[in-house]
Amino acid sequence: MDRDGSKAPEIIIDIVVERQMTKEVLRGLLHAILFHRLLGTVKPQTLEVLDVTLPAVKDAQIEQMVDDKVNTFWRAVEAGRHKRAQVVIDMTEKRQKKWTVTHIFSQGEEEVPWEEWVINMDLCQPHTDRERQALNTTLSSTLIDALRKILAHTSSERGRAAVPLITNAFEGLSPFPINIHVKIGGVEVTS
């Protein structure tokens, strides 16, 4: 929920990817989103995916988080032979819990989403080199479109307005918690 009580913006990226390119593509998309949403001093780097240059974050903690979720995603789709999966990045802020009759005894903070990025991935396995080439050509243009969507949202008035006020000094790359969830069939998969 936004500060005014409305639902947090949800940005959806749909992508069809060749099975063997899955990890590389997902890593690139996660880094591109985080690159444009982290608010600290980001050390940039780039990732090349099918001749598309994607921005990435050069930070051991962020790289580890991304790699862990990419590996969780890969193990889940490989274990079940799933062809469709989802990765959700929740950008949240910590707020004091509101007092209600049902929550009278619960105190403390809660994480409230201010923005949600949804990556819907359809995995496929081409049977011929021609199919693989066509899929990779389409994937390349889809990655460019996804990067445009990321840039358009994060630089838009709505995208800037979604970011909560930063009320105190912070160390690191974000004053706000970032949660990445892997979902198969709508069910969250853990490491």
C-alpha positions in Angstrom: 0.0 0.0 0.0 1.1 3.5 -0.7 1.2 6.2 1.9 -2.3 7.3 0.8 -3.7 3.7 1.2 -3.7 2.8 -2.5 -2.2 -0.4 -3.9 1.5 -0.2 -4.6 2.4 -0.1 -8.3 2.9 -3.4 -9.9 5.2 -3.6 -13.0 4.9 -6.8 -15.0 7.5 -8.2 -17.3 6.5 -11.1 -19.5 9.3 -13.1 -21.1 9.7 -16.3 -23.1 13.2 -17.8 -22.7 15.1 -20.7 -24.0 15.7 -23.1 -21.1 19.5 -22.9 -21.4 19.4 -19.1 -21.2 17.1 -18.9 -18.2 19.7 -18.2 -15.5 21.5 -15.6 -17.6 18.3 -13.8 -18.5 16.9 -13.8 -15.0 20.2 -12.6 -13.5 20.2 -9.7 -16.0 16.6 -8.7 -15.3 17.0 -8.8 -11.5 20.2 -6.7 -11.7 18.6 -4.2 -14.1 15.6 -3.6 -11.8 17.8 -3.4 -8.7 20.2 -1.0 -10.5 17.4 1.4 -11.1 15.8 1.1 -7.6 18.7 1.1 -5.2 19.1 4.5 -3.6 22.6 4.4 -2.3 25.9 4.8 -4.2 25.7 2.0 -6.7 28.9 0.7 -8.3 27.8 -0.1 -11.8 28.8 -3.0 -14.0 27.2 -4.5 -17.1 25.9 -7.9 -18.1 25.7 -9.0 -21.7 22.8 -11.2 -22.6 22.3 -12.0 -26.2 24.1 -8.8 -27.3 21.9 -6.7 -25.0 23.8 -4.8 -22.4 22.0 -4.6 -19.1 23.0 -2.5 -16.1 24.1 -4.4 -13.0 25.1 -3.7 -9.4 28.6 -4.5 -8.4 28.1 -5.3 -4.7 28.8 -8.6 -3.1 25.6 -8.7 -1.0 23.4 -7.8 -3.9 25.2 -10.2 -6.2 24.8 -13.0 -3.7 21.1 -12.3 -3.2 20.5 -12.3 -7.0 22.5 -15.5 -7.5 20.7 -17.2 -4.6 17.3 -16.4 -6.1 18.4 -17.4 -9.6 19.6 -20.7 -8.3 16.4 -21.2 -6.3 14.4 -20.5 -9.5 16.6 -22.9 -11.6 16.4 -25.7 -9.1 12.6 -25.3 -8.8 12.0 -25.4 -12.6 14.4 -28.2 -13.1 13.0 -30.4 -10.3 9.5 -30.2 -11.5 10.0 -29.7 -15.2 7.9 -26.6 -15.0 7.5 -24.4 -18.1 6.2 -21.4 -16.3 7.4 -19.6 -13.2 7.5 -16.2 -11.6 9.9 -14.0 -9.7 8.6 -11.1 -7.7 10.6 -8.3 -6.2 8.9 -6.5 -3.4 10.2 -3.1 -2.5 9.0 -2.4 1.0 9.2 0.1 3.8 9.0 -0.5 7.5 6.1 1.2 9.3 4.7 1.0 12.7 1.8 -1.4 12.9 -1.5 0.4 13.0 -3.6 -0.2 16.1 -6.9 -2.0 15.4 -9.2 -4.0 17.6 -7.9 -7.3 16.0 -4.2 -6.2 16.4 -4.4 -4.7 19.9 -1.7 -6.9 21.3 0.7 -6.9 18.3 3.2 -4.1 18.3 6.2 -3.3 16.3 6.9 -2.8 12.7 5.6 -4.3 9.5 6.9 -4.3 6.0 4.5 -2.5 3.6 5.2 -2.8 -0.2 5.6 0.4 -2.1 6.4 -1.2 -5.4 6.2 -4.7 -6.9 8.1 -6.0 -9.9 6.7 -9.3 -11.4 8.8 -11.3 -13.9 6.7 -14.0 -15.6 8.9 -16.4 -17.4 7.8 -19.1 -19.9 10.6 -21.6 -20.5 10.8 -23.4 -23.8 13.1 -25.8 -25.5 13.5 -25.2 -29.3 13.9 -28.4 -31.4 15.9 -27.0 -34.2 18.7 -24.4 -34.7 16.2 -22.3 -36.7 13.7 -22.3 -33.8 16.6 -21.5 -31.4 17.7 -18.5 -33.5 14.1 -17.2 -33.9 13.5 -17.5 -30.1 16.8 -15.8 -29.3 16.0 -13.0 -31.7 12.7 -12.5 -30.1 14.2 -12.8 -26.6 16.8 -10.1 -27.5 14.1 -7.6 -28.4 12.0 -8.6 -25.4 15.0 -7.8 -23.1 15.3 -4.4 -24.8 11.6 -3.8 -24.2 11.9 -4.9 -20.6 14.8 -2.5 -20.1 12.7 0.3 -21.6 9.8 -0.6 -19.3 12.2 -0.4 -16.3 13.5 2.9 -17.4 10.1 4.4 -18.2 8.7 3.4 -14.9 11.6 4.4 -12.6 11.9 7.8 -14.3 8.2 8.5 -14.5 6.3 10.7 -12.1 4.4 7.7 -10.8 7.6 5.7 -10.4 9.3 8.5 -8.5 6.3 9.2 -6.3 6.1 5.5 -5.3 9.5 5.8 -3.4 8.8 6.6 0.3 10.4 9.5 2.0 13.9 8.7 3.4 13.6 9.9 7.0 17.1 9.1 8.3 20.6 8.4 7.2 21.3 4.9 5.9 24.3 2.8 5.1 24.4 0.5 2.2 22.4 0.6 -1.0 18.9 0.9 0.2 17.1 2.3 3.3 14.2 -0.1 2.5 13.9 -3.9 2.6 14.0 -5.7 -0.7 12.4 -9.1 -0.9 12.7 -11.5 -3.9 10.3 -14.4 -4.1 10.3 -17.3 -6.5 6.9 -18.8 -7.3 5.9 -21.9 -9.2 2.2 -22.3 -9.9 1.5 -19.4 -7.5 3.3 -21.1 -4.6 6.5 -19.6 -3.2 9.6 -21.7 -3.4 12.3 -21.4 -0.8 15.9 -22.3 -1.0 
